[in-house]
Amino acid sequence: MLKSLMVAKAKEELEQEILVKEEEKNKYLSERAPPLHISGHSLAQLQDLCKELHTKIDVVDEERYDIEAKVMLNTREIKDLNIKVLDLRGKFKRPSLRRVRVSADAILRSLLGSKHKVSMDLRANLKSVKKEDTEKKRPVEDSDWRKNVEAMSGMEGRKKMFDAAKGPAQ
């Protein structure tokens, strides 16, 4: 119901607007082109009136032509600007964002400003670990590889390998 009332109100306002435009048009035409009184004029007076009207028509046509030329120029300029805008939009692509490594000091400086000089050394609280030589941890094996190969060869060597594999599993 509310929608129908709104539509009816809009229709009434539209009709009133049309009537106001008609009145304005008639008022303008009555000011610019007064009604002609041709009765009771001689032939020479009518010819002078026609010449006057022709000169007025020429002036109005010149004004109309100038206005049309300006409108065409403006529409062309608008189209060119729209094309430029579209070209500029198409040329520049948004770059893909990359991760940037920023230190804690730089983050604090950006948050607190340059006035505060707070240094936060995150590595100071870490424990230090000494690297141990990995070569020392390796058990010393037989220095002569040939003795090891002779010990493992044949059926006895395979039995030793089998027993070694079986032993830790139990």
DSSP file with accessible surface (Angstrom, degrees, kcal/mol):
  #  RESIDUE AA STRUCTURE BP1 BP2  ACC     N-H-->O    O-->H-N    N-H-->O    O-->H-N    TCO  KAPPA ALPHA  PHI   PSI    X-CA   Y-CA   Z-CA
    1    1 A M     >        0   0  183      0, 0.0     4,-2.1     0, 0.0     5,-0.2   0.000 360.0 360.0 360.0 -40.8    0.0    0.0    0.0
    2    2 A L  H  >  +     0   0  126      1,-0.2     4,-2.4     2,-0.2     5,-0.2   0.906 360.0  52.1 -63.2 -39.8    2.9    2.3    0.8
    3    3 A K  H  > S+     0   0  169      1,-0.2     4,-2.4     2,-0.2    -1,-0.2   0.915 108.8  49.4 -64.1 -42.2    4.5    1.6   -2.5
    4    4 A S  H  > S+     0   0   72      1,-0.2     4,-2.3     2,-0.2    -1,-0.2   0.883 110.4  51.2 -66.2 -36.0    1.3    2.4   -4.4
    5    5 A L  H  X S+     0   0  103     -4,-2.1     4,-2.5     2,-0.2    -1,-0.2   0.914 110.1  49.5 -65.1 -40.8    1.0    5.7   -2.5
    6    6 A M  H  X S+     0   0  125     -4,-2.4     4,-2.5     2,-0.2    -2,-0.2   0.909 110.9  49.3 -64.9 -40.3    4.5    6.6   -3.3
    7    7 A V  H  X S+     0   0   90     -4,-2.4     4,-2.3     2,-0.2    -1,-0.2   0.917 111.5  49.3 -64.9 -42.0    4.0    5.8   -7.0
    8    8 A A  H  X S+     0   0   45     -4,-2.3     4,-2.2     2,-0.2    -2,-0.2   0.923 111.8  48.4 -64.2 -43.2    0.8    7.9   -7.0
    9    9 A K  H  X S+     0   0  114     -4,-2.5     4,-2.4     1,-0.2    -2,-0.2   0.919 111.5  49.8 -63.0 -42.5    2.6   10.8   -5.4
   10   10 A A  H  X S+     0   0   56     -4,-2.5     4,-2.2     1,-0.2    -1,-0.2   0.892 109.4  52.5 -63.9 -38.1    5.5   10.6   -7.9
   11   11 A K  H  X S+     0   0  136     -4,-2.3     4,-2.2     2,-0.2    -1,-0.2   0.917 109.5  48.8 -64.0 -42.6    3.0   10.5  -10.8
   12   12 A E  H  X S+     0   0  101     -4,-2.2     4,-2.4     1,-0.2    -2,-0.2   0.925 111.4  49.1 -62.9 -44.5    1.3   13.7   -9.5
   13   13 A E  H  X S+     0   0  102     -4,-2.4     4,-2.3     1,-0.2    -1,-0.2   0.883 109.7  52.5 -63.7 -36.8    4.6   15.5   -9.1
   14   14 A L  H  X S+     0   0   98     -4,-2.2     4,-2.2     2,-0.2    -1,-0.2   0.919 109.3  48.9 -65.0 -43.1    5.7   14.5  -12.6
   15   15 A E  H  X S+     0   0  108     -4,-2.2     4,-2.2     1,-0.2    -2,-0.2   0.912 111.6  49.6 -63.2 -40.8    2.4   15.9  -14.1
   16   16 A Q  H  X S+     0   0  123     -4,-2.4     4,-2.4     1,-0.2    -2,-0.2   0.902 109.5  51.9 -64.4 -39.8    3.0   19.1  -12.1
   17   17 A E  H  X S+     0   0  103     -4,-2.3     4,-2.3     2,-0.2    -1,-0.2   0.906 108.4  50.8 -63.5 -40.9    6.5   19.3  -13.4
   18   18 A I  H  X S+     0   0   94     -4,-2.2     4,-2.2     1,-0.2    -1,-0.2   0.922 110.6  49.6 -63.2 -42.9    5.4   18.9  -17.0
   19   19 A L  H  X S+     0   0  108     -4,-2.2     4,-2.3     2,-0.2    -2,-0.2   0.914 109.8  50.9 -63.2 -40.7    2.8   21.7  -16.6
   20   20 A V  H  X S+     0   0   70     -4,-2.4     4,-2.5     1,-0.2    -1,-0.2   0.920 109.9  50.3 -64.4 -40.5    5.4   24.0  -15.1
   21   21 A K  H  X S+     0   0  127     -4,-2.3     4,-2.4     1,-0.2    -1,-0.2   0.900 109.3  51.4 -64.6 -40.0    7.7   23.3  -18.0
   22   22 A E  H  X S+     0   0   95     -4,-2.2     4,-2.5     2,-0.2    -1,-0.2   0.919 110.5  48.9 -61.4 -44.3    4.9   24.1  -20.5
   23   23 A E  H  X S+     0   0  132     -4,-2.3     4,-2.4     1,-0.2    -2,-0.2   0.910 111.2  49.4 -63.0 -42.8    4.2   27.4  -18.8
   24   24 A E  H  X S+     0   0  125     -4,-2.5     4,-2.5     2,-0.2    -1,-0.2   0.904 110.8  50.8 -63.2 -38.9    7.9   28.4  -18.8
   25   25 A K  H  X S+     0   0  123     -4,-2.4     4,-2.6     2,-0.2    -2,-0.2   0.933 111.5  46.7 -64.1 -47.1    8.1   27.5  -22.5
   26   26 A N  H  X S+     0   0   96     -4,-2.5     4,-2.2     1,-0.2    -1,-0.2   0.898 112.6  50.4 -62.5 -40.6    5.0   29.6  -23.4
   27   27 A K  H  X S+     0   0  137     -4,-2.4     4,-1.8     2,-0.2    -2,-0.2   0.928 111.7  47.6 -63.8 -44.2    6.3   32.5  -21.3
   28   28 A Y  H  X S+     0   0  129     -4,-2.5     4,-2.7     1,-0.2     5,-0.3   0.920 112.5  48.8 -62.8 -45.8    9.7   32.4  -23.0
   29   29 A L  H  X S+     0   0   85     -4,-2.6     4,-2.7     1,-0.2    -1,-0.2   0.876 109.0  53.0 -64.9 -36.1    8.2   32.2  -26.5
   30   30 A S  H  < S+     0   0   72     -4,-2.2    -1,-0.2    -5,-0.2    -2,-0.2   0.859 113.8  43.8 -68.2 -31.9    5.9   35.2  -25.8
   31   31 A E  H  < S+     0   0  131     -4,-1.8    -2,-0.2    -5,-0.2    -1,-0.2   0.912 122.0  36.3 -75.2 -44.4    8.9   37.2  -24.7
   32   32 A R  H  < S+     0   0  143     -4,-2.7    -2,-0.2     1,-0.3    -3,-0.2   0.822 128.9  29.3 -80.5 -35.0   11.2   36.2  -27.5
   33   33 A A  S  < S-     0   0   63     -4,-2.7    -1,-0.3    -5,-0.3     3,-0.1  -0.761  76.8-162.9-129.6  88.4    8.7   36.0  -30.4
   34   34 A P        -     0   0   80      0, 0.0    -3,-0.1     0, 0.0    -4,-0.1  -0.279  39.1 -85.3 -67.5 155.1    5.7   38.4  -29.9
   35   35 A P        -     0   0  101      0, 0.0     2,-0.3     0, 0.0    -5,-0.0  -0.304  47.2-114.9 -62.9 144.6    2.7   37.6  -32.0
   36   36 A L        -     0   0  101     -3,-0.1     2,-0.7     1,-0.0     3,-0.1  -0.652  17.9-158.8 -84.3 138.2    2.7   39.1  -35.4
   37   37 A H        +     0   0  137     -2,-0.3    -1,-0.0     1,-0.1     0, 0.0  -0.886  29.2 153.4-114.1  94.6    0.2   41.8  -36.4
   38   38 A I    >   +     0   0  101     -2,-0.7     3,-1.1     2,-0.0     2,-0.2   0.566  36.9 103.5-101.5  -8.1    0.1   41.6  -40.2
   39   39 A S  T 3  S+     0   0  104      1,-0.2     3,-0.1    -3,-0.1    -2,-0.0  -0.511  84.3  19.6 -77.8 139.3   -3.3   42.9  -40.9
   40   40 A G  T 3  S+     0   0   86      1,-0.3     2,-0.3    -2,-0.2    -1,-0.2   0.614  93.4 125.3  83.6  11.5   -3.6   46.5  -42.1
   41   41 A H    <   -     0   0   81     -3,-1.1    -1,-0.3     1,-0.1     2,-0.1  -0.795  57.6-123.2-102.5 150.2    0.0   46.7  -43.3
   42   42 A S     >  -     0   0   62     -2,-0.3     4,-2.2    -3,-0.1     5,-0.2  -0.286  32.4-100.0 -80.7 173.7    1.0   47.7  -46.8
   43   43 A L  H  > S+     0   0  128      1,-0.2     4,-2.3     2,-0.2     5,-0.2   0.899 122.6  51.3 -64.3 -39.0    3.2   45.5  -49.0
   44   44 A A  H  > S+     0   0   55      1,-0.2     4,-2.4     2,-0.2    -1,-0.2   0.908 109.7  49.5 -67.5 -40.4    6.3   47.5  -48.3
   45   45 A Q  H  > S+     0   0   98      1,-0.2     4,-2.3     2,-0.2    -1,-0.2   0.900 110.7  50.3 -66.3 -39.0    5.8   47.2  -44.5
   46   46 A L  H  X S+     0   0   57     -4,-2.2     4,-2.5     2,-0.2    -2,-0.2   0.893 109.9  50.8 -65.4 -38.4    5.2   43.4  -44.8
   47   47 A Q  H  X S+     0   0  107     -4,-2.3     4,-2.4     2,-0.2    -2,-0.2   0.915 110.5  48.8 -65.5 -41.2    8.4   43.1  -46.9
   48   48 A D  H  X S+     0   0   92     -4,-2.4     4,-2.4     2,-0.2    -2,-0.2   0.908 110.8  51.2 -62.7 -39.7   10.4   45.0  -44.2
   49   49 A L  H  X S+     0   0   44     -4,-2.3     4,-2.6     2,-0.2    -2,-0.2   0.915 109.6  49.9 -63.3 -41.9    8.9   42.8  -41.5
   50   50 A C  H  X S+     0   0   65     -4,-2.5     4,-2.5     2,-0.2    -2,-0.2   0.906 110.3  50.2 -63.2 -41.4    9.9   39.7  -43.5
   51   51 A K  H  X S+     0   0  137     -4,-2.4     4,-2.3     2,-0.2    -2,-0.2   0.919 110.7  49.8 -63.7 -41.0   13.5   41.1  -43.8
   52   52 A E  H  X S+     0   0  107     -4,-2.4     4,-2.3     1,-0.2    -2,-0.2   0.929 111.2  48.7 -60.2 -46.8   13.6   41.7  -40.1
   53   53 A L  H  X S+     0   0   61     -4,-2.6     4,-2.6     1,-0.2    -1,-0.2   0.894 109.9  52.1 -62.7 -39.8   12.4   38.2  -39.3
   54   54 A H  H  X S+     0   0  115     -4,-2.5     4,-2.6     2,-0.2    -1,-0.2   0.908 109.2  49.3 -63.5 -41.2   15.0   36.7  -41.7
   55   55 A T  H  X S+     0   0   81     -4,-2.3     4,-2.3     2,-0.2    -2,-0.2   0.921 112.0  48.7 -65.0 -39.5   17.8   38.7  -40.0
   56   56 A K  H  X S+     0   0  114     -4,-2.3     4,-2.5     2,-0.2    -2,-0.2   0.912 111.0  50.6 -64.2 -40.4   16.5   37.4  -36.6
   57   57 A I  H  X S+     0   0   86     -4,-2.6     4,-2.8     1,-0.2    -2,-0.2   0.917 109.2  51.5 -63.5 -40.9   16.4   33.9  -38.0
   58   58 A D  H  X S+     0   0   88     -4,-2.6     4,-2.3     2,-0.2    -1,-0.2   0.921 110.3  48.4 -62.3 -43.0   20.0   34.2  -39.2
   59   59 A V  H  X S+     0   0   74     -4,-2.3     4,-2.4     1,-0.2    -2,-0.2   0.935 112.9  47.6 -62.7 -44.0   21.2   35.4  -35.8
   60   60 A V  H  X S+     0   0   73     -4,-2.5     4,-2.7     1,-0.2    -2,-0.2   0.905 110.9  51.5 -65.6 -40.5   19.4   32.6  -34.1
   61   61 A D  H  X S+     0   0   67     -4,-2.8     4,-2.7     2,-0.2    -1,-0.2   0.899 109.3  50.8 -62.9 -39.2   20.8   30.0  -36.6
   62   62 A E  H  X S+     0   0  125     -4,-2.3     4,-2.6     2,-0.2    -2,-0.2   0.928 111.4  47.4 -63.8 -43.4   24.4   31.3  -36.0
   63   63 A E  H  X S+     0   0   94     -4,-2.4     4,-2.6     2,-0.2    -2,-0.2   0.919 112.7  49.3 -62.3 -43.1   23.9   31.0  -32.2
   64   64 A R  H  X S+     0   0  124     -4,-2.7     4,-2.7     1,-0.2    -2,-0.2   0.923 111.3  49.3 -62.0 -43.6   22.5   27.5  -32.6
   65   65 A Y  H  X S+     0   0  155     -4,-2.7     4,-2.5     2,-0.2    -2,-0.2   0.923 111.6  48.9 -62.7 -43.7   25.4   26.5  -34.8
   66   66 A D  H  X S+     0   0   91     -4,-2.6     4,-2.3     1,-0.2    -2,-0.2   0.921 112.4  47.9 -62.0 -42.6   28.0   27.9  -32.3
   67   67 A I  H  X S+     0   0  104     -4,-2.6     4,-2.5     2,-0.2    -2,-0.2   0.918 111.3  50.3 -66.1 -41.8   26.3   26.1  -29.5
   68   68 A E  H  X S+     0   0   93     -4,-2.7     4,-2.7     1,-0.2    -1,-0.2   0.909 109.9  51.2 -62.0 -40.5   26.2   22.8  -31.4
   69   69 A A  H  X S+     0   0   48     -4,-2.5     4,-2.5     2,-0.2    -2,-0.2   0.918 110.8  48.3 -63.4 -42.3   29.9   23.2  -32.3
   70   70 A K  H  X S+     0   0  139     -4,-2.3     4,-2.6     2,-0.2    -2,-0.2   0.909 111.7  49.8 -62.9 -41.7   30.8   23.8  -28.6
   71   71 A V  H  X S+     0   0   77     -4,-2.5     4,-2.7     2,-0.2    -2,-0.2   0.930 111.4  48.1 -63.5 -44.6   28.7   20.7  -27.6
   72   72 A M  H  X S+     0   0  104     -4,-2.7     4,-2.5     2,-0.2    -2,-0.2   0.915 112.1  49.9 -62.0 -42.6   30.4   18.5  -30.2
   73   73 A L  H  X S+     0   0   97     -4,-2.5     4,-2.4     1,-0.2    -2,-0.2   0.929 112.1  47.7 -61.7 -44.2   33.9   19.8  -29.1
   74   74 A N  H  X S+     0   0   87     -4,-2.6     4,-2.6     2,-0.2    -2,-0.2   0.898 111.2  49.8 -65.3 -41.0   33.0   19.0  -25.4
   75   75 A T  H  X S+     0   0   60     -4,-2.7     4,-2.4     2,-0.2    -1,-0.2   0.908 111.5  49.4 -65.3 -39.7   31.7   15.6  -26.2
   76   76 A R  H  X S+     0   0  143     -4,-2.5     4,-2.5     2,-0.2    -2,-0.2   0.919 111.8  48.7 -62.4 -42.4   34.9   14.8  -28.2
   77   77 A E  H  X S+     0   0  105     -4,-2.4     4,-2.5     2,-0.2    -2,-0.2   0.907 110.4  51.0 -65.5 -39.2   37.0   16.0  -25.3
   78   78 A I  H  X S+     0   0   98     -4,-2.6     4,-2.4     2,-0.2    -1,-0.2   0.925 110.4  49.3 -63.7 -43.0   35.0   13.9  -22.9
   79   79 A K  H  X S+     0   0  137     -4,-2.4     4,-2.4     1,-0.2    -2,-0.2   0.925 111.2  49.7 -62.6 -43.0   35.5   10.8  -25.0
   80   80 A D  H  X S+     0   0   91     -4,-2.5     4,-2.4     1,-0.2    -2,-0.2   0.918 111.3  48.6 -62.1 -42.6   39.2   11.5  -25.3
   81   81 A L  H  X S+     0   0   86     -4,-2.5     4,-2.4     2,-0.2    -1,-0.2   0.893 110.2  51.6 -65.4 -38.4   39.5   11.9  -21.6
   82   82 A N  H  X S+     0   0   93     -4,-2.4     4,-2.5     2,-0.2    -1,-0.2   0.910 109.9  49.6 -63.2 -41.0   37.6    8.7  -20.9
   83   83 A I  H  X S+     0   0   94     -4,-2.4     4,-2.5     2,-0.2    -2,-0.2   0.922 110.5  50.4 -63.9 -41.6   39.9    6.8  -23.3
   84   84 A K  H  X S+     0   0  132     -4,-2.4     4,-2.5     2,-0.2    -2,-0.2   0.915 110.0  50.4 -62.2 -41.6   42.9    8.2  -21.5
   85   85 A V  H  X S+     0   0   64     -4,-2.4     4,-2.2     1,-0.2    -2,-0.2   0.935 111.4  47.8 -62.6 -44.4   41.5    7.1  -18.1
   86   86 A L  H  X S+     0   0  107     -4,-2.5     4,-1.9     1,-0.2    -1,-0.2   0.900 111.5  51.0 -64.5 -38.9   40.9    3.6  -19.4
   87   87 A D  H  X S+     0   0   89     -4,-2.5     4,-1.8     1,-0.2    -1,-0.2   0.918 110.2  49.1 -63.5 -42.8   44.4    3.5  -20.9
   88   88 A L  H  X S+     0   0   98     -4,-2.5     4,-1.2     1,-0.2    -2,-0.2   0.882 110.1  51.3 -66.8 -35.7   45.9    4.5  -17.6
   89   89 A R  H  < S+     0   0  182     -4,-2.2    -1,-0.2    -5,-0.2    -2,-0.2   0.896 112.0  47.1 -65.9 -38.1   43.9    2.0  -15.7
   90   90 A G  H  < S+     0   0   59     -4,-1.9    -2,-0.2    -5,-0.2    -1,-0.2   0.799 106.8  56.7 -75.8 -27.3   45.0   -0.8  -18.0
   91   91 A K  H  < S+     0   0  151     -4,-1.8     2,-0.7    -5,-0.1    -1,-0.2   0.891  96.6  64.4 -75.0 -39.1   48.7    0.0  -18.0
   92   92 A F     <  -     0   0  157     -4,-1.2     2,-0.3     3,-0.0    -1,-0.1  -0.777  65.2-168.8 -96.8 118.3   49.5   -0.1  -14.3
   93   93 A K        -     0   0  189     -2,-0.7    -3,-0.0     1,-0.0    -2,-0.0  -0.761  32.1-107.2 -98.4 148.9   49.1   -3.4  -12.6
   94   94 A R        -     0   0  237     -2,-0.3     2,-0.1     1,-0.1     3,-0.1  -0.576  40.2-121.1 -72.9 129.4   49.2   -3.7   -8.9
   95   95 A P        -     0   0  106      0, 0.0     2,-0.3     0, 0.0    -1,-0.1  -0.373  25.8-106.2 -72.0 149.2   52.4   -5.3   -7.9
   96   96 A S        -     0   0   99      1,-0.1     2,-0.2    -2,-0.1     0, 0.0  -0.561  39.7-116.6 -74.0 136.6   52.3   -8.5   -6.0
   97   97 A L        -     0   0  166     -2,-0.3     2,-0.3    -3,-0.1    -1,-0.1  -0.522  28.6-156.7 -79.4 139.8   53.3   -7.9   -2.4
   98   98 A R        -     0   0  211     -2,-0.2     2,-0.3    -3,-0.0    -1,-0.0  -0.850  23.8-104.3-113.5 153.9   56.4   -9.5   -1.0
   99   99 A R        -     0   0  250     -2,-0.3     2,-0.5     1,-0.0     0, 0.0  -0.553  34.3-156.9 -75.2 138.2   57.3  -10.3    2.6
  100  100 A V        -     0   0  115     -2,-0.3     2,-0.6     2,-0.0    -1,-0.0  -0.961  12.6-132.3-119.4 130.9   59.8   -8.0    4.0
  101  101 A R        -     0   0  251     -2,-0.5     2,-0.4     0, 0.0    -2,-0.0  -0.712  29.3-178.9 -84.0 124.6   62.0   -8.9    6.9
  102  102 A V        -     0   0   80     -2,-0.6     2,-0.0     3,-0.0    -2,-0.0  -0.982  22.4-126.5-125.6 134.9   61.9   -6.2    9.5
  103  103 A S     >  -     0   0   67     -2,-0.4     4,-2.0     1,-0.1     5,-0.2  -0.297  25.6-112.0 -75.1 164.8   63.9   -6.3   12.8
  104  104 A A  H  > S+     0   0   31      1,-0.2     4,-2.6     2,-0.2     5,-0.2   0.876 118.1  56.1 -65.2 -35.2   62.2   -5.8   16.1
  105  105 A D  H  > S+     0   0   51      1,-0.2     4,-2.6     2,-0.2    -1,-0.2   0.918 106.8  49.1 -62.8 -42.7   64.1   -2.4   16.5
  106  106 A A  H  > S+     0   0   29      2,-0.2     4,-2.3     1,-0.2    -1,-0.2   0.899 111.1  50.0 -65.5 -37.6   62.6   -1.2   13.2
  107  107 A I  H  X S+     0   0   80     -4,-2.0     4,-2.3     2,-0.2     5,-0.2   0.941 112.8  46.3 -65.4 -45.8   59.1   -2.2   14.3
  108  108 A L  H  X S+     0   0   46     -4,-2.6     4,-3.3     1,-0.2     5,-0.4   0.905 111.8  52.0 -63.9 -39.1   59.4   -0.5   17.6
  109  109 A R  H  X S+     0   0  144     -4,-2.6     4,-1.7    -5,-0.2    -1,-0.2   0.912 111.4  46.6 -63.0 -40.8   60.9    2.6   16.0
  110  110 A S  H  < S+     0   0   94     -4,-2.3    -1,-0.2    -5,-0.2    -2,-0.2   0.874 118.5  41.8 -70.7 -33.7   57.9    2.8   13.5
  111  111 A L  H  < S+     0   0  131     -4,-2.3    -2,-0.2    -5,-0.2    -3,-0.2   0.926 125.9  31.2 -77.6 -44.6   55.4    2.2   16.3
  112  112 A L  H  < S-     0   0   83     -4,-3.3     3,-0.3     1,-0.2     4,-0.3   0.648 107.7-126.5 -91.0 -15.9   56.9    4.5   19.0
  113  113 A G     <  -     0   0   29     -4,-1.7     3,-0.4    -5,-0.4    -1,-0.2  -0.291  37.5 -63.8  94.2 177.8   58.4    7.1   16.7
  114  114 A S  S    S+     0   0  103      1,-0.2    -1,-0.2    -4,-0.1    -4,-0.1   0.623 120.9  74.3 -81.1  -9.8   62.0    8.3   16.5
  115  115 A K  S    S+     0   0  188     -3,-0.3     2,-0.5    -6,-0.1    -1,-0.2   0.910  86.4  66.5 -68.8 -42.3   61.8    9.9   20.0
  116  116 A H        -     0   0  107     -3,-0.4     2,-0.9    -4,-0.3    -4,-0.1  -0.700  64.9-164.2 -87.8 126.1   62.0    6.6   21.8
  117  117 A K        +     0   0  194     -2,-0.5     2,-0.6     2,-0.0    -3,-0.1  -0.761  24.8 160.1-108.7  83.5   65.3    4.7   21.5
  118  118 A V        -     0   0   77     -2,-0.9     2,-0.5   -13,-0.1    -9,-0.1  -0.917  19.7-166.0-106.1 124.4   64.4    1.3   22.7
  119  119 A S        -     0   0  101     -2,-0.6     2,-0.6   -11,-0.1    -2,-0.0  -0.936   2.5-169.4-111.9 132.7   66.6   -1.5   21.6
  120  120 A M        -     0   0  102     -2,-0.5     2,-0.9     4,-0.0   -15,-0.2  -0.939   3.3-166.2-123.6 106.3   65.4   -5.0   22.0
  121  121 A D    >   -     0   0  104     -2,-0.6     3,-0.7     1,-0.2     4,-0.4  -0.833   5.2-176.8 -95.8 104.8   68.1   -7.6   21.5
  122  122 A L  T 3  S+     0   0  110     -2,-0.9     3,-0.5     1,-0.2    -1,-0.2   0.750  79.3  59.9 -73.5 -22.0   66.2  -10.9   21.2
  123  123 A R  T >  S+     0   0  205      1,-0.2     3,-1.0     2,-0.1    -1,-0.2   0.657  86.4  76.6 -81.9 -13.3   69.4  -12.9   21.0
  124  124 A A  T <  S+     0   0   67     -3,-0.7    -1,-0.2     1,-0.2    -2,-0.1   0.844  93.9  49.6 -67.1 -32.2   70.7  -11.8   24.4
  125  125 A N  T 3  S+     0   0  148     -3,-0.5    -1,-0.2    -4,-0.4     2,-0.2   0.482  89.7 103.2 -87.2  -2.7   68.3  -14.1   26.3
  126  126 A L  S <  S-     0   0  124     -3,-1.0     2,-0.2    -4,-0.2    -3,-0.0  -0.526  75.1-115.6 -82.2 149.2   69.2  -17.2   24.3
  127  127 A K        -     0   0  195     -2,-0.2     2,-0.4     1,-0.1    -1,-0.1  -0.573  27.9-122.3 -78.8 145.7   71.4  -19.9   25.6
  128  128 A S        -     0   0  117     -2,-0.2     2,-0.5     2,-0.0    -1,-0.1  -0.723  23.6-158.6 -90.8 136.9   74.7  -20.5   23.8
  129  129 A V        -     0   0  132     -2,-0.4     2,-0.4     0, 0.0     0, 0.0  -0.957   9.7-138.6-117.5 129.6   75.3  -24.0   22.5
  130  130 A K        -     0   0  187     -2,-0.5     2,-0.4     1,-0.0    -2,-0.0  -0.705  18.1-125.2 -89.1 138.8   78.7  -25.2   21.7
  131  131 A K        -     0   0  206     -2,-0.4     2,-0.3     1,-0.0    -1,-0.0  -0.675  25.1-150.3 -81.7 130.4   79.2  -27.2   18.6
  132  132 A E        -     0   0  137     -2,-0.4     2,-0.4     1,-0.0     3,-0.0  -0.757  25.8-100.1-100.3 150.1   80.9  -30.5   19.3
  133  133 A D     >  -     0   0   97     -2,-0.3     4,-0.7     1,-0.2     3,-0.4  -0.503  24.2-155.6 -69.4 125.8   83.0  -32.3   16.8
  134  134 A T  H  > S+     0   0  100     -2,-0.4     4,-0.9     1,-0.2     3,-0.2   0.767  90.9  65.2 -73.9 -22.1   81.0  -35.0   15.1
  135  135 A E  H  4 S+     0   0  156      1,-0.2     3,-0.3     2,-0.2    -1,-0.2   0.843  96.4  55.6 -70.2 -30.0   84.2  -36.9   14.3
  136  136 A K  H  4 S+     0   0  170     -3,-0.4    -1,-0.2     1,-0.2    -2,-0.2   0.827 103.0  56.0 -71.3 -30.9   84.9  -37.5   18.1
  137  137 A K  H  < S+     0   0  153     -4,-0.7    -1,-0.2    -3,-0.2    -2,-0.2   0.776  86.6  93.5 -72.7 -25.7   81.4  -39.1   18.5
  138  138 A R  S  < S-     0   0  178     -4,-0.9     2,-0.1    -3,-0.3     3,-0.0  -0.475  83.1-119.3 -69.3 133.4   82.0  -41.7   15.8
  139  139 A P        -     0   0  103      0, 0.0     2,-0.5     0, 0.0    -1,-0.1  -0.472  31.4-106.3 -70.8 144.9   83.4  -45.0   17.2
  140  140 A V        -     0   0  146     -2,-0.1     2,-0.1    -4,-0.1     3,-0.1  -0.591  41.7-162.2 -74.9 120.7   86.8  -45.9   15.8
  141  141 A E        -     0   0  154     -2,-0.5     2,-0.1     1,-0.2     4,-0.0  -0.425  39.8 -60.2 -95.2 178.1   86.4  -48.7   13.4
  142  142 A D        -     0   0  111      1,-0.2    -1,-0.2    -2,-0.1     6,-0.1  -0.359  43.3-146.9 -59.5 131.8   89.0  -51.1   12.1
  143  143 A S  S    S+     0   0  125      1,-0.1     2,-0.8    -3,-0.1    -1,-0.2   0.813  85.5  63.9 -73.6 -28.4   91.6  -49.0   10.3
  144  144 A D     >  -     0   0   45      1,-0.2     4,-1.1     2,-0.0     3,-0.5  -0.849  65.3-167.4-100.7 114.8   92.2  -51.8    7.8
  145  145 A W  H  > S+     0   0  171     -2,-0.8     4,-2.0     1,-0.2     5,-0.2   0.771  82.6  67.0 -73.1 -21.5   89.2  -52.4    5.7
  146  146 A R  H  > S+     0   0  139      1,-0.2     4,-2.4     2,-0.2    -1,-0.2   0.898  97.8  51.8 -68.4 -36.1   90.6  -55.6    4.3
  147  147 A K  H  > S+     0   0  136     -3,-0.5     4,-2.3     1,-0.2    -1,-0.2   0.916 109.7  50.5 -64.3 -40.6   90.5  -57.3    7.6
  148  148 A N  H  X S+     0   0   72     -4,-1.1     4,-1.6     2,-0.2    -1,-0.2   0.904 110.2  49.2 -64.5 -39.6   86.8  -56.4    8.0
  149  149 A V  H  X S+     0   0   83     -4,-2.0     4,-0.9     1,-0.2    -2,-0.2   0.932 111.6  48.9 -67.5 -39.8   86.0  -57.7    4.5
  150  150 A E  H  < S+     0   0  140     -4,-2.4     3,-0.5     1,-0.2    -2,-0.2   0.900 110.3  51.6 -67.6 -36.2   87.8  -61.0    5.3
  151  151 A A  H  < S+     0   0   45     -4,-2.3    -1,-0.2     1,-0.2    -2,-0.2   0.854 114.0  43.3 -68.9 -32.5   85.9  -61.4    8.6
  152  152 A M  H  < S+     0   0   76     -4,-1.6    -1,-0.2    -5,-0.2    -2,-0.2   0.528  93.7 101.7 -91.3  -6.1   82.6  -60.8    6.9
  153  153 A S  S  X S+     0   0   70     -4,-0.9     4,-0.9    -3,-0.5     3,-0.2  -0.405  72.0  15.5 -79.0 157.3   83.2  -63.0    3.9
  154  154 A G  H  > S-     0   0   51      1,-0.2     4,-1.4     2,-0.2     5,-0.1  -0.177 112.1 -47.6  79.0-170.3   81.8  -66.5    3.6
  155  155 A M  H  > S+     0   0  155      1,-0.2     4,-2.0     2,-0.2    -1,-0.2   0.851 133.1  58.2 -72.0 -30.4   79.0  -68.1    5.7
  156  156 A E  H  > S+     0   0  148     -3,-0.2     4,-2.2     1,-0.2    -1,-0.2   0.901 104.2  51.9 -67.3 -38.8   80.4  -67.0    9.0
  157  157 A G  H  X S+     0   0    0     -4,-0.9     4,-2.1     1,-0.2    -1,-0.2   0.907 109.8  48.5 -65.3 -39.1   80.3  -63.4    8.0
  158  158 A R  H  X S+     0   0  178     -4,-1.4     4,-2.3     1,-0.2    -1,-0.2   0.879 109.5  53.1 -68.8 -34.7   76.7  -63.6    7.0
  159  159 A K  H  X S+     0   0  138     -4,-2.0     4,-2.9     2,-0.2     5,-0.2   0.907 107.9  51.1 -66.0 -39.5   75.9  -65.4   10.3
  160  160 A K  H  X S+     0   0  104     -4,-2.2     4,-2.5     1,-0.2    -2,-0.2   0.919 110.7  48.4 -63.1 -41.5   77.5  -62.6   12.2
  161  161 A M  H  X S+     0   0  115     -4,-2.1     4,-2.0     2,-0.2    -1,-0.2   0.905 112.7  48.7 -65.9 -37.9   75.4  -60.0   10.3
  162  162 A F  H  X S+     0   0  127     -4,-2.3     4,-2.0     1,-0.2    -2,-0.2   0.925 112.8  47.0 -67.1 -44.2   72.3  -62.0   11.0
  163  163 A D  H  X S+     0   0   80     -4,-2.9     4,-2.5     1,-0.2    -2,-0.2   0.887 110.8  52.9 -65.4 -37.3   73.1  -62.3   14.7
  164  164 A A  H  < S+     0   0   64     -4,-2.5    -1,-0.2    -5,-0.2    -2,-0.2   0.897 112.1  44.5 -66.0 -38.9   73.9  -58.6   14.9
  165  165 A A  H  X S+     0   0   75     -4,-2.0     4,-0.6    -5,-0.2    -1,-0.2   0.854 116.1  47.3 -72.8 -31.8   70.6  -57.7   13.3
  166  166 A K  H  X S+     0   0  105     -4,-2.0     4,-0.9    -5,-0.2     3,-0.2   0.842 102.7  65.7 -77.7 -32.9   68.7  -60.2   15.5
  167  167 A G  H >< S+     0   0   40     -4,-2.5     3,-1.0     1,-0.2    -2,-0.2   0.938 100.5  43.4 -61.2 -53.7   70.4  -59.2   18.8
  168  168 A P  H 34 S+     0   0  114      0, 0.0    -1,-0.2     0, 0.0    -2,-0.1   0.812 107.7  62.4 -67.3 -24.1   69.1  -55.6   19.2
  169  169 A A  H 3<        0   0   89     -4,-0.6    -2,-0.2    -3,-0.2    -3,-0.1   0.768 360.0 360.0 -70.7 -26.4   65.5  -56.6   18.3
  170  170 A Q    <<        0   0  178     -3,-1.0    -3,-0.1    -4,-0.9    -1,-0.1   0.340 360.0 360.0 -80.5 360.0   65.3  -59.0   21.2
